[in-house]
Amino acid sequence: MRQVAVGLVVLAALAGGGIVVMSAAQDVGEPEMAFELDWATFLGGESRDRLREVIVHPDGSIVVGGPFKSPGMPVSEGAVQREYAGDDPALGHGGIYGGDAYLAHVSADGTEIIAATYFGGSRQERGVYGMLLDSGGNVVIGGATRSPDLPTTEGSYRPAYGGGKADMYAAKLSPDLCELLWCTYVGTPQEEWPRGGIAPDGDDNVLIVGGTDSP
């Protein structure tokens, strides 16, 4: 029976900071697909680390992102943020304390981290709740933050923290994760939270979806 390749299935483990990559193929005329493990790896440190988002490059490499509480993760030379900056991980639950966003570009065979960076302020970034590549290969992320000191950029939509328990944020980083192209809060004096991720339009503008307690 002839098989046709369907593509890659990439899973980012929410609880354990792991990556699983499988190839999918399907027998012609058959409804079931067959899966074969290509590679799998852990990605994390000594504390609570999770992955929420994954993007596959055309060359088969992947970019993953999520909330990390571990210091000392591998980062690129010249990365946007080389060190963990969030709350003390010992304070408690990751949903309340701690956690910077962490982004990593992993090679197609899973053997190398091509680029990596932390991203966040002095309190907590609740993960990466949306991630995309724009037409230039830049990495755009969105999420929630309780940090009043994110590195927002000049002329951004909302350069200052809005207040409340949390704001949403969005940021664009260069493909090598070494340059912050722009960063903005998206919030009010009430609480905002991301839901539904982010998406580009035809001009690389970013649509971010979430909720707000603001009337």
Secondary structure, 3 states (H helix, E strand, C coil): CCEEEEEEEEEECCCCCEEEEEEEEEECCCCCEEEEEEEEEECCCCCCECCCEEEECCCCCEEEEEEECCCCCCCCCCCCCCCCCCCCHHHCCCCCCCCEEEEEEECCCCCCEEEEEEECCCCCECCCCEEEECCCCCEEEEEEECCCCCCCCCCCCCCCCCCCCCEEEEEEECCCCCCEEEEEEECCCCCEEEEEEEEECCCCCEEEEEEECCC
